[in-house]
Amino acid sequence: MSNDFLPEPLPDDPLPTFAEWLGHARVHSGQPNPDAMVLATVADGGRPAARVVLCKQFAAQAGYIVFFTNYQSRKGHELTRHPQAAVVFHWDQLHRQVRIEGPLVRSPIEESEEYFAHRPLASRLGAWASEQSQPLASRATLEAQLQATTERFAVGTGGTVPRPPHWGGYRLWIERLELWVEGPGRIHDRAVWQRSLQRSGEFEFTVGNWLATRLNP
């Protein structure tokens, strides 16, 4: 078990530590799916909903993470109505966990276009073929939708697959970040940082200074 606990005093800015941890998880041979994070949203009536998505970018200087999805999915509708979310990274092989909370904005179109263009062909076709979160009569129906999409874009004869207008990225701006390190006998190391965010543009926030607090495990 790691004893690489958080420093004392705590750093003024937790984002470099988060960047270091994420980078370590990505190169650690024993840690599967290092970019996987549980995304929690708020449904109507205040009910929580959670699922696993992939972190595709961390803008350390600005302080946001990016994931991509279908805007017409359940989580997309929930984020439209309640643009706040929480995520959890749990790297069990490294005995570390990161929790993030904050507001979301949709990514600029250029960001979504660039990422979509580099996705595998099958994933690009799937983004068109699947009406994510909608009822489906059978697996055969989904396969027929995929075949129709393949024919629509003439994939077999060199056609291209553009980004669907209902598919793209979200930027989750980090308002609250918690770092956790596993310790023996459940005496873990845990601290939280919080800052104020003020919307300053379609995709941007003006950020305040971090306030750090150690927490009991």
N, C-alpha and C positions, 0 to 999 in steps of 0.2 A: 504494500500500500504506500502511495506517495505521502511524504511528509513535507511537500513543497507548499507550505502554508502562505497565506497572504502576508505581506510585509507590515511591519509596525514602525512608524505610523502608516496608515493607508495612503496610497497615491492619490493625488488630487484629481487625476483623470483616470477612469478605469478602462477606457477604450484601448490603449496600447496593450494592456494585459489581456483583454478579450481577443484582440488581434493575434497576440502570441499564442493563446490557447487554441484558437481556431486553426491557426497555421500548424500547430503541433498535432492536432487531431487529424488534419488532412494528410500528414505524412507518416503517421503512426501506423505500422503494419497491422497491429492488432485491433485497431478501432474501425469497425465497419460503419459505413454511412455517416461520415463525420459532419456532413452538411444537413443531415436530417434534423428537423426541429418540430416540436408539437406547436401548432398554431391554434390559439383559442380566440374565438369571436363571440359576440353577443347577439343572440337571436331576439326576435320580438318577445316581449314579456319578460325580458331580462334573463332568459335561459341561456346557459353557456353551451358552446359547441366546440369540439376540438378534433383536429386531424393532423397528420404528418405532412409537411411540405419540405422543400429543399431551399436552403439559403444559397442564393446564386451570386451574391455580391455583398461585401461589407465595405462601406465607405467610411473608413476610420476617421478621417479628418472632419467630415461633416457630422457623422454620427448616426448613420442609418443602415439598415440591412434591406436586401431586395429579394423578393420571391416572385414567381410567375404563376398565373393560373387563368382559368376561364372566368371572366367577369360575370357571366350569367349562372355560375355555379351557386350552390347554397352559400358558401363563404363569401362569394362576390356580392350577392344580394345583402348579406348581413353587414359586410364592410361598407356598402353604400349607405345603409341606414344608420350604422353605428361605426364610424371610422376610427375605432380604437381596437387594439389587439394586444395579446401577450403571447410570447413564444418561450419555449424551453429547449435548450440543448442539453443532452445528458450523454457524456462520454464516459461510459462505465469502465472501460479499460484504462482510462487516465485518472479515474476517481475525481472527476470534475463535473460541475454543472453550471450553466449560465441561464438566468431568467431575465427577460427583457419585456418592458411594457412601453406603450406609447401610441401616438396617433399615426394614421396612415394616409398617404396620398398615392394616386396612381402614378406610375413611372411616366416620364416623357415618352412620346411615341417613338422617338429615335432609339431610346434604350430598349424598348420592347421589340422593335424591328431588328435591331442588331442581334439580340439574343435569339430571337426566333429563327433568324437566318442560319444560325450555327447549330440548331437542333438537328438530330438525326431525321432522315426523311420520314421514317415511320411515326415519329413523334409529331412532326408537322402535319401529317395526314390525320393522325388521331385527334389533333386539336380541332379539326373541321368535322370529323366524322362523329365524335361523341358529343351529345347534348348533355354535358356533365350535370349530374344530380337529378336529371329528369327521369321519370319512370321508363323502363325498357321492357318490351314484351318478351324478348328472349335473346340469348347470345347470338342466334342466327340473324336476328334483326340488326344487331350491332355490326356483325360481319358484312351484312348487305350494305349498311351505311358506309362502311369503310371502302368496299368495292366501288360504290357509286362515287365516293370522293376521289378515289384513285383514277377513275375514268374521267371525272369532271376536269381534273387538272392534267390529264393526258400524261401521267407520270411515266408510262412505258415508252413514250415517244419524245422524251426530253422536256416535258412541261415543268413549270416551276410551281411551287406551293407557297403562296403569299401568307402573311400573318392574318388570321381572322380578326376582324374589328372588335370582336368580343373577347379577345385573348391578349393578356399583357402582364406587366409587372406592377408590384406595389412596393413603395418605399415605407418601411416601418421606422419612424424616427424614434431614437432611443431617449425616453424621458426618465426611465427607471431601469437600472441594471443591477442585478445581484450576481455575485461570484461566490461559488461554494466549492470547498475542497473537502473530500472525505477524510475523516480522522478516526483513530482507534476508539472503540467503545462508544461510538456515536458522538464523540466530542469533535464534531466537524468544525471547519473554519468557514465563516460566513460573513459577508459584508454587502451593503447595498449603497448605491450612489443614485442621487436624484438631482434633476436640474429642471428649470423652467424652459418651456418652448413657446415661442410666439410666431404664429403664421406670418410669413413675410413674402409669399409668392405662391404660385400654383404648385410648385414642387418643393419649396424651401421653408425652413423655420429659422428664426434667430434664436440662438441658444444661450442660456444663462450658465453660471458657474455650477460645478458639481458640489453637492454636499454628501460627504461620506459618513456612514454609520456602521459600526460592527453590530452583528446580531447574534443572539444566542442560537445555538443549533437546534 
